[in-house]
Amino acid sequence: MFTREGPTLRELAVQALSSVERGYDLLAPKFDHTPFRTPDAVLDATAAALRELGPFDSGLDVCCGTDAGTGVLRQVCRTRAVGADLSAGMLAVARRTRPVAGDGPRVDWVRGDARALPFGPVFDLAVSFGAFGHFLPREWPGMFAQVRSVLRPGGRFVFPLAAPARPGSSLYWAVAAFDAAMRVRNLLWRPAFVMYYRPFRLTEVRAELGLRADGSPRCRLVVATRV
C-alpha cells in the first residue's frame, strides 16, 4: 500500500493515537506517498466536470490537506484559489511543495476548521476531497451550513463520492474492519481520532443537501448549488 517514501507502521501508530489535528501534522511530510491522497484520476475527472459548470472566479478547497484539491481550483478559477485546513503541518507542505508562480489565480492557504470557516460569502465554488470521514454524522448539518455561508448566491459545492463497496467483497470487509478498529480505539483512548469510511454515503448526504437520487454509478460527483 505504501511506497518507501511513505510512513512506517510505527509512524502510523503514533498518528492513530493522536488527535486528528496532531495526527495529520505528524503525517504531513509523507502524506502524498500514502493511499490516503486523492487519486489523480478523481482529481482530473472533477476538474473536467467543473470546466463544464464554470467559469468560476474564486474557489475554496475545504480540508485541503497538502493541496491536491487546490490544484483543481487552479485549473478552473480565474482570480483566486484558497485551501483551508485544520492541520498546520499539511498547510506547510502545501506552501512548500506548491509554490505560487506563473499564470493562473492567486493562491492562498488558510488554517481553519470546516465547522467554523473564517470567510464571508466570497466564493463561487467550494470543493472537498476525501475529508468527510473526519466528521461525525451529527456534524454534517453544521459543516454543510458553513460551506453554504461562504458561497455567493448561485455558488456550487462540489465533491466526489464513491459508491459503497460491494457487500462481501475484500474491500467491504477491509473498510468494515477499519471503522470497527477506529471505534474501539476511540472508546479506549483520548483524544479521539475521527476517521470513519462507511457513514458518509450518498443516501445520507442527499438527505442533508436536498438532492434527488438518479442511478448508482461507481463514483458520483455531487453538485449542490446555493440558492
C-alpha positions as CSV (number, residue, x, y, z in Angstrom):
1,M,0.0,0.0,0.0
2,F,2.9,2.4,0.8
3,T,6.0,3.4,-1.1
4,R,9.4,3.5,0.6
5,E,9.0,7.3,1.0
6,G,5.7,6.7,2.9
7,P,5.2,6.5,6.7
8,T,6.4,3.4,8.7
9,L,4.0,1.3,10.7
10,R,5.3,2.9,13.8
11,E,4.7,6.4,12.5
12,L,1.1,5.4,11.5
13,A,0.6,4.0,15.0
14,V,1.7,7.3,16.6
15,Q,-0.6,9.2,14.3
16,A,-3.5,7.0,15.1
17,L,-3.0,7.6,18.8
18,S,-3.0,11.4,18.4
19,S,-5.8,13.8,17.7
20,V,-6.9,14.4,14.1
21,E,-5.1,17.7,14.0
22,R,-1.9,16.4,15.6
23,G,-2.0,13.2,13.7
24,Y,-2.0,15.0,10.3
25,D,0.7,17.4,11.5
26,L,2.8,14.3,12.0
27,L,1.8,12.6,8.7
28,A,2.1,15.7,6.6
29,P,5.6,15.3,5.3
30,K,4.9,11.8,3.9
31,F,1.1,12.1,3.2
32,D,1.5,12.3,-0.6
33,H,3.2,8.9,-0.5
34,T,0.2,7.2,1.1
35,P,-3.1,5.8,-0.4
36,F,-4.9,8.5,1.6
37,R,-4.1,11.1,-1.0
38,T,-7.0,11.6,-3.5
39,P,-6.0,9.7,-6.8
40,D,-5.1,11.8,-9.8
41,A,-7.9,10.1,-11.8
42,V,-10.5,11.5,-9.4
43,L,-9.0,15.0,-9.4
44,D,-8.7,15.1,-13.2
45,A,-12.3,13.9,-13.7
46,T,-13.6,16.5,-11.2
47,A,-11.6,19.3,-13.0
48,A,-13.1,18.2,-16.3
49,A,-16.6,18.3,-14.9
50,L,-16.0,21.7,-13.3
51,R,-14.9,23.2,-16.6
52,E,-18.3,22.4,-18.0
53,L,-20.0,24.0,-15.0
54,G,-17.8,27.1,-14.9
55,P,-16.3,29.6,-15.3
56,F,-15.6,30.4,-11.7
57,D,-13.8,33.4,-10.3
58,S,-12.9,32.3,-6.8
59,G,-12.8,28.8,-5.2
60,L,-12.3,27.2,-1.8
61,D,-10.8,23.8,-1.1
62,V,-12.4,22.6,2.2
63,C,-9.9,20.4,4.2
64,C,-7.3,20.9,1.5
65,G,-4.5,18.8,3.0
66,T,-1.3,19.0,1.0
67,D,-3.0,20.8,-1.9
68,A,-4.2,18.1,-4.3
69,G,-7.7,19.6,-4.5
70,T,-6.5,23.2,-4.6
71,G,-4.7,22.1,-7.8
72,V,-8.1,21.5,-9.3
73,L,-9.2,25.0,-8.3
74,R,-6.2,26.5,-10.0
75,Q,-7.4,24.9,-13.3
76,V,-11.0,26.2,-13.1
77,C,-10.9,29.5,-11.2
78,R,-9.8,32.8,-12.7
79,T,-8.9,35.1,-9.8
80,R,-8.4,33.2,-6.5
81,A,-8.0,29.7,-5.1
82,V,-7.9,29.1,-1.3
83,G,-7.0,26.0,0.6
84,A,-8.3,25.7,4.1
85,D,-7.2,23.0,6.6
86,L,-7.1,22.5,10.4
87,S,-3.6,21.0,10.2
88,A,-0.7,23.5,10.2
89,G,1.6,20.7,9.1
90,M,-0.5,19.8,6.0
91,L,-0.6,23.5,5.1
92,A,3.1,23.9,5.5
93,V,3.7,21.1,3.0
94,A,1.2,22.7,0.6
95,R,3.0,26.0,0.7
96,R,6.4,24.4,0.3
97,T,5.7,21.9,-2.5
98,R,3.1,24.0,-4.5
99,P,4.8,27.4,-4.8
100,V,2.7,30.3,-6.2
101,A,4.1,31.2,-9.5
102,G,3.3,31.8,-13.1
103,D,-0.1,32.4,-14.7
104,G,-3.4,31.5,-13.0
105,P,-5.3,32.6,-10.0
106,R,-3.8,33.9,-6.8
107,V,-3.4,31.0,-4.3
108,D,-3.7,31.3,-0.5
109,W,-3.6,28.7,2.3
110,V,-5.6,29.4,5.5
111,R,-5.7,27.5,8.7
112,G,-9.3,26.9,9.6
113,D,-11.8,24.4,10.8
114,A,-14.5,23.3,8.4
115,R,-17.0,23.6,11.2
116,A,-16.2,27.3,11.6
117,L,-14.8,28.6,8.3
118,P,-13.1,32.1,8.6
119,F,-14.7,33.6,5.5
120,G,-17.7,35.5,4.4
121,P,-19.8,34.7,1.3
122,V,-17.0,35.4,-1.2
123,F,-16.6,32.1,-3.2
124,D,-18.2,30.9,-6.4
125,L,-17.1,27.4,-5.8
126,A,-16.2,25.1,-2.9
127,V,-14.7,21.6,-3.3
128,S,-13.6,18.9,-0.9
129,F,-11.8,15.6,-1.5
130,G,-11.7,12.7,0.9
131,A,-12.2,14.6,4.2
132,F,-15.7,13.8,5.3
133,G,-14.8,10.7,7.2
134,H,-13.3,13.1,9.8
135,F,-16.8,14.4,10.7
136,L,-19.4,12.5,12.7
137,P,-22.9,12.4,11.2
138,R,-24.2,14.8,13.8
139,E,-21.6,17.4,12.5
140,W,-22.7,17.2,8.9
141,P,-25.5,19.8,9.0
142,G,-23.2,22.3,10.7
143,M,-20.4,21.7,8.2
144,F,-22.7,22.0,5.2
145,A,-24.1,25.2,6.7
146,Q,-20.6,26.6,7.0
147,V,-19.8,25.8,3.3
148,R,-23.1,27.4,2.3
149,S,-22.2,30.5,4.3
150,V,-19.0,31.2,2.3
151,L,-20.7,30.8,-1.1
152,R,-22.2,33.6,-3.1
153,P,-25.8,33.0,-4.3
154,G,-25.6,30.5,-7.1
155,G,-22.2,29.2,-5.9
156,R,-21.5,25.5,-6.1
157,F,-20.4,23.0,-3.5
158,V,-18.8,20.0,-5.4
159,F,-17.3,16.8,-4.2
160,P,-16.8,13.2,-5.5
161,L,-18.5,10.5,-3.5
162,A,-17.6,6.8,-4.2
163,A,-20.2,4.1,-4.1
164,P,-20.0,1.8,-1.1
165,A,-18.0,-1.4,-1.5
166,R,-20.0,-4.4,-2.7
167,P,-21.1,-6.5,0.4
168,G,-18.9,-9.5,0.9
169,S,-16.0,-8.1,-1.2
170,S,-12.5,-7.8,0.3
171,L,-12.8,-4.0,0.2
172,Y,-16.1,-4.2,2.1
173,W,-14.5,-6.2,4.9
174,A,-11.4,-4.1,4.9
175,V,-13.5,-0.9,5.3
176,A,-15.7,-2.5,8.0
177,A,-12.6,-3.7,9.9
178,F,-11.0,-0.3,9.7
179,D,-14.1,1.5,11.0
180,A,-14.6,-1.1,13.8
181,A,-10.9,-0.6,14.9
182,M,-11.4,3.1,15.0
183,R,-14.5,2.8,17.1
184,V,-12.7,0.6,19.6
185,R,-9.7,3.0,19.6
186,N,-11.9,6.0,20.4
187,L,-13.7,4.1,23.2
188,L,-10.4,3.3,24.9
189,W,-8.1,6.3,24.0
190,R,-8.3,10.1,24.1
191,P,-8.1,12.3,22.3
192,A,-10.4,10.8,19.7
193,F,-9.3,10.3,16.1
194,V,-12.4,10.6,13.9
195,M,-11.9,8.7,10.6
196,Y,-14.8,6.6,9.5
197,Y,-15.3,5.5,5.9
198,R,-18.8,3.9,6.0
199,P,-21.2,6.5,7.3
200,F,-20.7,9.2,4.6
201,R,-22.9,7.7,1.8
202,L,-25.0,9.2,-0.9
203,T,-28.3,8.4,0.8
204,E,-27.4,10.3,4.0
205,V,-25.7,13.2,2.2
206,R,-28.7,13.6,-0.2
207,A,-31.0,13.9,2.9
208,E,-28.8,16.8,4.2
209,L,-28.4,18.6,0.9
210,G,-31.8,18.1,-0.5
211,L,-30.7,16.2,-3.7
212,R,-32.6,13.7,-5.8
213,A,-31.5,10.1,-6.5
214,D,-30.8,9.1,-10.1
215,G,-28.9,5.9,-10.6
216,S,-26.0,4.3,-8.8
217,P,-22.6,4.7,-10.6
218,R,-19.3,3.6,-9.1
219,C,-18.4,7.2,-8.2
220,R,-20.7,10.2,-8.4
221,L,-19.8,13.9,-8.4
222,V,-22.2,15.7,-6.0
223,V,-23.0,19.3,-7.1
224,A,-25.1,21.4,-4.6
225,T,-26.0,25.0,-5.6
226,R,-26.6,27.7,-3.1
227,V,-30.0,29.4,-3.8
